[in-house]
Amino acid sequence: MERTQVEKAMEELKSFLVRLAEQAGEGREYGEALWQNISGSPGLLRELAYYHDYGNFLCEYEVAGHTLADVLVWQVDHFKLYMDRPEEMNRFRQPRLLLAAFEAMVGMEKDPGPYLEKMRQETGQDILG
């Protein structure tokens, strides 16, 4: 039985996500679990497909007013203090941040409150308030 184009595309996206997980130092199981969550969300699936095809964010899908790019910018800002440290301590790894942004969006779909609070409080700056 021949696979449909949709089945082939879904298989390619899953493989892409699992490869990203491996590049980020995560196990295959992590990638497959994240795939289960993303593939169950039409908005996130479309964002992943666009990123796969164009290497950029579509930024069409929002959760509580935030896009995938918003979450990624927050993460980079939050981790910017680590970026000046030696490479072995450097947390800025594109595949890891990308996966973390998708993972945060999955969590935001379920309960945006804790993420919105973190985004408000954790600015990556040394100055409180």
C-alpha positions in Angstrom: 0.0 0.0 0.0 1.4 3.4 -1.0 1.7 6.1 1.5 -0.2 9.3 0.8 1.6 12.7 0.5 0.3 13.7 3.8 1.7 10.6 5.5 5.0 11.2 3.8 5.1 14.8 4.9 4.2 13.8 8.5 6.9 11.2 8.5 9.5 13.7 7.2 8.4 16.3 9.9 8.8 13.7 12.6 12.2 12.7 11.4 13.2 16.3 11.2 12.1 16.9 14.8 13.9 13.8 16.1 17.1 14.9 14.3 16.8 18.3 16.0 16.4 16.6 19.3 19.5 14.5 18.7 21.5 17.6 17.6 20.3 19.3 20.8 21.8 16.5 22.9 18.4 15.0 23.7 17.4 11.4 23.2 15.2 10.1 20.4 12.5 9.5 23.0 12.4 13.2 23.8 11.9 14.0 20.1 9.2 11.4 19.7 7.3 12.6 22.8 7.5 16.2 21.5 6.4 15.1 18.1 3.3 13.5 19.7 2.4 16.8 21.3 3.1 18.9 18.2 1.4 16.6 15.8 -1.7 16.9 17.9 -1.8 20.7 17.6 -2.8 22.0 14.1 -1.2 25.4 14.9 2.1 24.0 16.1 2.2 21.5 13.3 1.8 24.2 10.7 4.6 26.2 12.5 6.9 23.2 12.4 6.2 22.5 8.8 6.9 26.1 7.8 10.2 26.1 9.8 11.1 22.8 8.1 10.5 24.2 4.7 11.8 27.8 5.1 14.1 27.8 8.2 12.1 30.7 9.5 9.0 31.2 11.7 5.5 31.6 10.3 4.3 33.3 13.4 0.7 32.8 12.5 -0.2 30.6 15.5 -0.6 32.4 18.9 -1.2 31.1 22.4 -2.3 33.8 24.9 -1.1 36.5 22.4 2.4 35.0 22.0 3.9 33.4 18.9 6.7 30.8 18.7 9.1 33.6 17.9 8.0 35.5 21.0 8.8 32.5 23.1 12.2 32.0 21.5 13.1 35.7 22.0 12.2 35.4 25.7 14.4 32.3 26.0 17.4 34.0 24.3 16.9 37.0 26.5 16.6 34.8 29.6 19.8 32.9 28.7 21.8 35.9 27.4 23.9 36.0 30.5 25.3 32.6 29.6 26.3 33.6 26.1 29.5 35.4 27.2 30.8 32.3 29.0 33.1 29.6 27.6 31.6 27.3 24.9 31.2 24.4 27.3 28.9 26.6 29.4 27.2 28.3 26.5 23.5 27.5 26.6 22.8 29.1 23.2 22.3 26.2 20.9 19.9 26.8 18.1 18.3 23.3 18.0 17.9 23.2 21.8 16.2 26.7 21.9 14.0 25.9 19.0 12.8 22.7 20.6 12.4 24.5 24.0 10.2 27.1 22.2 8.0 24.4 20.7 7.9 22.6 24.1 6.9 25.9 25.9 4.1 26.5 23.3 2.8 22.9 24.0 2.7 23.8 27.7 1.1 27.1 27.0 -1.7 25.4 25.1 -2.5 23.4 28.2 -2.1 26.2 30.8 -0.6 29.6 29.6 -0.6 31.1 33.1 2.7 29.8 34.5 4.5 30.6 31.2 3.1 34.1 31.0 4.3 34.7 34.6 7.8 33.5 33.8 7.9 35.7 30.7 6.9 38.7 32.8 9.4 38.0 35.6 12.4 36.3 33.9 13.7 39.0 31.7 17.4 37.9 31.7 18.4 41.2 33.3 20.3 41.6 36.5 17.9 44.3 37.7 14.8 43.2 39.5 11.5 44.9 39.0 
